[in-house]
Amino acid sequence: MSHITSINVSNREEVIIMDYDGSNCPCKRVKCERHGNCAVCMEHHHSSKRKLLTACERLKVKEEDKKREK
């Protein structure tokens, strides 16, 4: 069960994020109650004052940066 979500990543163009399910969630915090639940995880990360990126968002940004370097 995955779907595409669009987010705005701090002064960068909009990045398309493919959401993960519980079986392939890239977050290293496997004991987290939000692990594998993309909607709840994104809500938690984006509602904080620091506007933290989720693990899948960080991976996507890193991948986009590598593409730009080439």
N, CA, C and O atoms as a printed pandas DataFrame, in Angstrom:
     atom_number atom_name residue_name chain_id  residue_number  x_coord  y_coord  z_coord
0              1         N          MET        A               1    0.830   -1.171    0.000
1              2        CA          MET        A               1    0.000    0.000    0.000
2              3         C          MET        A               1    0.883    1.246    0.000
3              4         O          MET        A               1    1.346    1.681    1.055
4              5         N          SER        A               2    1.112    1.810   -1.159
5              6        CA          SER        A               2    1.905    3.024   -1.224
6              7         C          SER        A               2    1.208    4.030   -2.119
7              8         O          SER        A               2    0.442    3.672   -3.014
8              9         N          HIS        A               3    1.487    5.268   -1.861
9             10        CA          HIS        A               3    0.948    6.326   -2.691
10            11         C          HIS        A               3    1.963    7.447   -2.757
11            12         O          HIS        A               3    2.952    7.430   -2.024
12            13         N          ILE        A               4    1.737    8.407   -3.612
13            14        CA          ILE        A               4    2.695    9.486   -3.797
14            15         C          ILE        A               4    2.206   10.720   -3.056
15            16         O          ILE        A               4    1.031   11.082   -3.124
16            17         N          THR        A               5    3.127   11.355   -2.348
17            18        CA          THR        A               5    2.835   12.560   -1.598
18            19         C          THR        A               5    3.760   13.656   -2.075
19            20         O          THR        A               5    4.925   13.392   -2.372
20            21         N          SER        A               6    3.279   14.858   -2.154
21            22        CA          SER        A               6    4.087   15.986   -2.569
22            23         C          SER        A               6    4.389   16.835   -1.345
23            24         O          SER        A               6    3.480   17.149   -0.576
24            25         N          ILE        A               7    5.642   17.211   -1.149
25            26        CA          ILE        A               7    6.013   18.046   -0.015
26            27         C          ILE        A               7    6.901   19.181   -0.485
27            28         O          ILE        A               7    7.491   19.108   -1.563
28            29         N          ASN        A               8    6.997   20.218    0.309
29            30        CA          ASN        A               8    7.908   21.312    0.027
30            31         C          ASN        A               8    9.065   21.179    1.009
31            32         O          ASN        A               8    8.860   21.212    2.222
32            33         N          VAL        A               9   10.267   21.029    0.494
33            34        CA          VAL        A               9   11.428   20.779    1.333
34            35         C          VAL        A               9   12.261   22.051    1.429
35            36         O          VAL        A               9   12.978   22.398    0.491
36            37         N          SER        A              10   12.171   22.739    2.545
37            38        CA          SER        A              10   12.909   23.947    2.888
38            39         C          SER        A              10   13.679   24.606    1.738
39            40         O          SER        A              10   14.817   24.238    1.448
40            41         N          ASN        A              11   13.064   25.548    1.114
41            42        CA          ASN        A              11   13.648   26.344    0.037
42            43         C          ASN        A              11   14.100   25.525   -1.165
43            44         O          ASN        A              11   14.887   26.019   -1.972
44            45         N          ARG        A              12   13.650   24.353   -1.301
45            46        CA          ARG        A              12   13.938   23.526   -2.475
46            47         C          ARG        A              12   12.644   23.398   -3.263
47            48         O          ARG        A              12   11.564   23.717   -2.766
48            49         N          GLU        A              13   12.769   22.933   -4.487
49            50        CA          GLU        A              13   11.558   22.683   -5.262
50            51         C          GLU        A              13   10.753   21.588   -4.590
51            52         O          GLU        A              13   11.263   20.880   -3.723
52            53         N          GLU        A              14    9.514   21.449   -4.981
53            54        CA          GLU        A              14    8.690   20.396   -4.407
54            55         C          GLU        A              14    9.272   19.044   -4.771
55            56         O          GLU        A              14    9.685   18.822   -5.910
56            57         N          VAL        A              15    9.303   18.159   -3.820
57            58        CA          VAL        A              15    9.863   16.826   -4.025
58            59         C          VAL        A              15    8.729   15.817   -3.897
59            60         O          VAL        A              15    7.905   15.908   -2.987
60            61         N          ILE        A              16    8.695   14.873   -4.798
61            62        CA          ILE        A              16    7.691   13.822   -4.741
62            63         C          ILE        A              16    8.262   12.675   -3.918
63            64         O          ILE        A              16    9.358   12.186   -4.192
64            65         N          ILE        A              17    7.520   12.259   -2.923
65            66        CA          ILE        A              17    7.957   11.194   -2.025
66            67         C          ILE        A              17    7.047    9.979   -2.217
67            68         O          ILE        A              17    5.822   10.086   -2.152
68            69         N          MET        A              18    7.665    8.840   -2.450
69            70        CA          MET        A              18    6.892    7.604   -2.502
70            71         C          MET        A              18    6.818    7.079   -1.076
71            72         O          MET        A              18    7.842    6.781   -0.460
72            73         N          ASP        A              19    5.615    6.969   -0.564
73            74        CA          ASP        A              19    5.436    6.486    0.799
74            75         C          ASP        A              19    5.710    4.989    0.857
75            76         O          ASP        A              19    5.506    4.263   -0.116
76            77         N          TYR        A              20    6.166    4.554    1.994
77            78        CA          TYR        A              20    6.513    3.164    2.219
78            79         C          TYR        A              20    5.454    2.516    3.100
79            80         O          TYR        A              20    4.658    3.203    3.741
80            81         N          ASP        A              21    5.452    1.204    3.124
81            82        CA          ASP        A              21    4.565    0.528    4.062
82            83         C          ASP        A              21    5.424   -0.067    5.179
83            84         O          ASP        A              21    6.645    0.092    5.173
84            85         N          GLY        A              22    4.811   -0.734    6.110
85            86        CA          GLY        A              22    5.533   -1.246    7.269
86            87         C          GLY        A              22    6.650   -2.216    6.939
87            88         O          GLY        A              22    7.617   -2.326    7.694
88            89         N          SER        A              23    6.533   -2.917    5.829
89            90        CA          SER        A              23    7.541   -3.923    5.502
90            91         C          SER        A              23    8.806   -3.332    4.893
91            92         O          SER        A              23    9.852   -3.980    4.934
92            93         N          ASN        A              24    8.751   -2.120    4.325
93            94        CA          ASN        A              24    9.957   -1.558    3.708
94            95         C          ASN        A              24   10.226   -0.117    4.143
95            96         O          ASN        A              24   10.876    0.635    3.418
96            97         N          CYS        A              25    9.738    0.266    5.301
97            98        CA          CYS        A              25    9.974    1.608    5.830
98            99         C          CYS        A              25   11.479    1.806    6.033
99           100         O          CYS        A              25   12.119    0.966    6.667
100          101         N          PRO        A              26   12.066    2.903    5.508
101          102        CA          PRO        A              26   13.507    3.096    5.609
102          103         C          PRO        A              26   13.990    3.642    6.949
103          104         O          PRO        A              26   15.196    3.772    7.158
104          105         N          CYS        A              27   13.083    3.960    7.847
105          106        CA          CYS        A              27   13.477    4.527    9.138
106          107         C          CYS        A              27   14.195    3.479    9.979
107          108         O          CYS        A              27   13.783    2.321   10.049
108          109         N          LYS        A              28   15.281    3.916   10.618
109          110        CA          LYS        A              28   16.075    3.008   11.452
110          111         C          LYS        A              28   15.451    2.784   12.829
111          112         O          LYS        A              28   15.859    1.874   13.551
112          113         N          ARG        A              29   14.496    3.583   13.189
113          114        CA          ARG        A              29   13.850    3.468   14.509
114          115         C          ARG        A              29   12.681    2.484   14.431
115          116         O          ARG        A              29   11.515    2.879   14.426
116          117         N          VAL        A              30   13.014    1.222   14.371
117          118        CA          VAL        A              30   12.000    0.185   14.168
118          119         C          VAL        A              30   11.053    0.022   15.354
119          120         O          VAL        A              30    9.967   -0.533   15.192
120          121         N          LYS        A              31   11.430    0.484   16.523
121          122        CA          LYS        A              31   10.557    0.365   17.694
122          123         C          LYS        A              31    9.617    1.568   17.836
123          124         O          LYS        A              31    8.786    1.602   18.743
124          125         N          CYS        A              32    9.746    2.541   16.952
125          126        CA          CYS        A              32    8.898    3.737   16.998
126          127         C          CYS        A              32    7.451    3.345   16.690
127          128         O          CYS        A              32    7.197    2.524   15.809
128          129         N          GLU        A              33    6.517    3.932   17.415
129          130        CA          GLU        A              33    5.098    3.623   17.199
130          131         C          GLU        A              33    4.610    4.076   15.829
131          132         O          GLU        A              33    3.575    3.604   15.359
132          133         N          ARG        A              34    5.338    4.985   15.178
133          134        CA          ARG        A              34    4.942    5.477   13.858
134          135         C          ARG        A              34    5.632    4.744   12.715
135          136         O          ARG        A              34    5.346    5.019   11.550
136          137         N          HIS        A              35    6.535    3.819   13.024
137          138        CA          HIS        A              35    7.292    3.098   11.998
138          139         C          HIS        A              35    6.345    2.393   11.027
139          140         O          HIS        A              35    5.519    1.577   11.434
140          141         N          GLY        A              36    6.478    2.718    9.742
141          142        CA          GLY        A              36    5.656    2.096    8.714
142          143         C          GLY        A              36    4.307    2.755    8.485
143          144         O          GLY        A              36    3.580    2.366    7.571
144          145         N          ASN        A              37    3.961    3.744    9.298
145          146        CA          ASN        A              37    2.698    4.461    9.137
146          147         C          ASN        A              37    3.023    5.860    8.621
147          148         O          ASN        A              37    3.192    6.795    9.404
148          149         N          CYS        A              38    3.109    5.996    7.298
149          150        CA          CYS        A              38    3.608    7.217    6.665
150          151         C          CYS        A              38    2.829    8.472    7.052
151          152         O          CYS        A              38    3.431    9.494    7.379
152          153         N          ALA        A              39    1.525    8.408    7.020
153          154        CA          ALA        A              39    0.716    9.596    7.292
154          155         C          ALA        A              39    0.961   10.122    8.706
155          156         O          ALA        A              39    1.138   11.324    8.902
156          157         N          VAL        A              40    0.970    9.231    9.676
157          158        CA          VAL        A              40    1.187    9.632   11.068
158          159         C          VAL        A              40    2.613   10.129   11.260
159          160         O          VAL        A              40    2.839   11.111   11.967
160          161         N          CYS        A              41    3.564    9.466   10.642
161          162        CA          CYS        A              41    4.974    9.855   10.753
162          163         C          CYS        A              41    5.189   11.253   10.163
163          164         O          CYS        A              41    5.815   12.103   10.796
164          165         N          MET        A              42    4.672   11.490    8.955
165          166        CA          MET        A              42    4.828   12.806    8.321
166          167         C          MET        A              42    4.147   13.889    9.143
167          168         O          MET        A              42    4.687   14.985    9.295
168          169         N          GLU        A              43    2.981   13.596    9.668
169          170        CA          GLU        A              43    2.275   14.572   10.497
170          171         C          GLU        A              43    3.121   14.930   11.715
171          172         O          GLU        A              43    3.244   16.104   12.066
172          173         N          HIS        A              44    3.696   13.932   12.352
173          174        CA          HIS        A              44    4.534   14.152   13.533
174          175         C          HIS        A              44    5.754   15.010   13.185
175          176         O          HIS        A              44    6.036   15.988   13.876
176          177         N          HIS        A              45    6.467   14.659   12.138
177          178        CA          HIS        A              45    7.684   15.369   11.762
178          179         C          HIS        A              45    7.395   16.785   11.275
179          180         O          HIS        A              45    8.152   17.704   11.591
180          181         N          HIS        A              46    6.338   16.980   10.529
181          182        CA          HIS        A              46    6.049   18.285    9.955
182          183         C          HIS        A              46    5.345   19.225   10.918
183          184         O          HIS        A              46    5.280   20.427   10.665
184          185         N          SER        A              47    4.818   18.704   12.014
185          186        CA          SER        A              47    4.129   19.561   12.973
186          187         C          SER        A              47    5.073   20.141   14.020
187          188         O          SER        A              47    4.687   21.050   14.754
188          189         N          SER        A              48    6.285   19.641   14.104
189          190        CA          SER        A              48    7.226   20.182   15.085
190          191         C          SER        A              48    7.723   21.550   14.619
191          192         O          SER        A              48    7.635   21.872   13.435
192          193         N          LYS        A              49    8.235   22.340   15.529
193          194        CA          LYS        A              49    8.738   23.680   15.195
194          195         C          LYS        A              49    9.917   23.606   14.222
195          196         O          LYS        A              49   10.106   24.511   13.409
196          197         N          ARG        A              50   10.701   22.543   14.299
197          198        CA          ARG        A              50   11.886   22.418   13.454
198          199         C          ARG        A              50   11.574   21.884   12.065
199          200         O          ARG        A              50   12.449   21.891   11.200
200          201         N          LYS        A              51   10.345   21.419   11.825
201          202        CA          LYS        A              51    9.920   20.893   10.519
202          203         C          LYS        A              51   10.897   19.833   10.003
203          204         O          LYS        A              51   11.435   19.942    8.902
204          205         N          LEU        A              52   11.106   18.822   10.817
205          206        CA          LEU        A              52   12.033   17.753   10.482
206          207         C          LEU        A              52   11.532   16.917    9.311
207          208         O          LEU        A              52   10.326   16.742    9.139
208          209         N          LEU        A              53   12.452   16.406    8.512
209          210        CA          LEU        A              53   12.100   15.507    7.421
210          211         C          LEU        A              53   12.045   14.081    7.947
211          212         O          LEU        A              53   12.764   13.723    8.880
212          213         N          THR        A              54   11.194   13.279    7.346
213          214        CA          THR        A              54   11.137   11.862    7.693
214          215         C          THR        A              54   12.308   11.152    7.022
215          216         O          THR        A              54   12.985   11.737    6.176
216          217         N          ALA        A              55   12.548    9.914    7.387
217          218        CA          ALA        A              55   13.649    9.150    6.797
218          219         C          ALA        A              55   13.467    9.015    5.289
219          220         O          ALA        A              55   14.434    9.154    4.539
220          221         N          CYS        A              56   12.253    8.748    4.836
221          222        CA          CYS        A              56   12.031    8.579    3.396
222          223         C          CYS        A              56   12.216    9.907    2.660
223          224         O          CYS        A              56   12.675    9.918    1.518
224          225         N          GLU        A              57   11.866   11.018    3.295
225          226        CA          GLU        A              57   12.074   12.329    2.676
226          227         C          GLU        A              57   13.563   12.652    2.584
227          228         O          GLU        A              57   14.022   13.180    1.571
228          229         N          ARG        A              58   14.325   12.337    3.646
229          230        CA          ARG        A              58   15.772   12.579    3.610
230          231         C          ARG        A              58   16.433   11.764    2.511
231          232         O          ARG        A              58   17.317   12.260    1.812
232          233         N          LEU        A              59   16.007   10.510    2.356
233          234        CA          LEU        A              59   16.573    9.669    1.304
234          235         C          LEU        A              59   16.262   10.222   -0.081
235          236         O          LEU        A              59   17.116   10.201   -0.968
236          237         N          LYS        A              60   15.057   10.709   -0.265
237          238        CA          LYS        A              60   14.654   11.261   -1.564
238          239         C          LYS        A              60   15.452   12.532   -1.879
239          240         O          LYS        A              60   15.902   12.712   -3.011
240          241         N          VAL        A              61   15.629   13.406   -0.896
241          242        CA          VAL        A              61   16.403   14.629   -1.089
242          243         C          VAL        A              61   17.850   14.283   -1.430
243          244         O          VAL        A              61   18.447   14.893   -2.318
244          245         N          LYS        A              62   18.406   13.308   -0.727
245          246        CA          LYS        A              62   19.776   12.874   -0.987
246          247         C          LYS        A              62   19.915   12.340   -2.408
247          248         O          LYS        A              62   20.897   12.626   -3.093
248          249         N          GLU        A              63   18.933   11.570   -2.844
249          250        CA          GLU        A              63   18.929   11.020   -4.194
250          251         C          GLU        A              63   18.838   12.141   -5.236
251          252         O          GLU        A              63   19.537   12.105   -6.248
252          253         N          GLU        A              64   17.983   13.127   -4.989
253          254        CA          GLU        A              64   17.838   14.265   -5.901
254          255         C          GLU        A              64   19.138   15.067   -5.980
255          256         O          GLU        A              64   19.528   15.500   -7.064
256          257         N          ASP        A              65   19.813   15.268   -4.844
257          258        CA          ASP        A              65   21.081   15.997   -4.827
258          259         C          ASP        A              65   22.146   15.276   -5.648
259          260         O          ASP        A              65   22.922   15.913   -6.361
260          261         N          LYS        A              66   22.183   13.956   -5.547
261          262        CA          LYS        A              66   23.151   13.171   -6.328
262          263         C          LYS        A              66   22.892   13.323   -7.820
263          264         O          LYS        A              66   23.831   13.416   -8.611
264          265         N          LYS        A              67   21.614   13.349   -8.205
265          266        CA          LYS        A              67   21.252   13.513   -9.622
266          267         C          LYS        A              67   21.682   14.879  -10.133
267          268         O          LYS        A              67   22.121   15.004  -11.276
268          269         N          ARG        A              68   21.559   15.897   -9.300
269          270        CA          ARG        A              68   21.930   17.256   -9.692
270          271         C          ARG        A              68   23.436   17.402   -9.871
271          272         O          ARG        A              68   23.890   18.167  -10.722
272          273         N          GLU        A              69   24.208   16.676   -9.076
273          274        CA          GLU        A              69   25.670   16.757   -9.139
274          275         C          GLU        A              69   26.219   16.211  -10.450
275          276         O          GLU        A              69   27.267   16.652  -10.921
276          277         N          LYS        A              70   25.519   15.261  -11.030
277          278        CA          LYS        A              70   26.007   14.631  -12.258
278          279         C          LYS        A              70   25.788   15.465  -13.474
279          280         O          LYS        A              70   26.151   15.055  -14.577
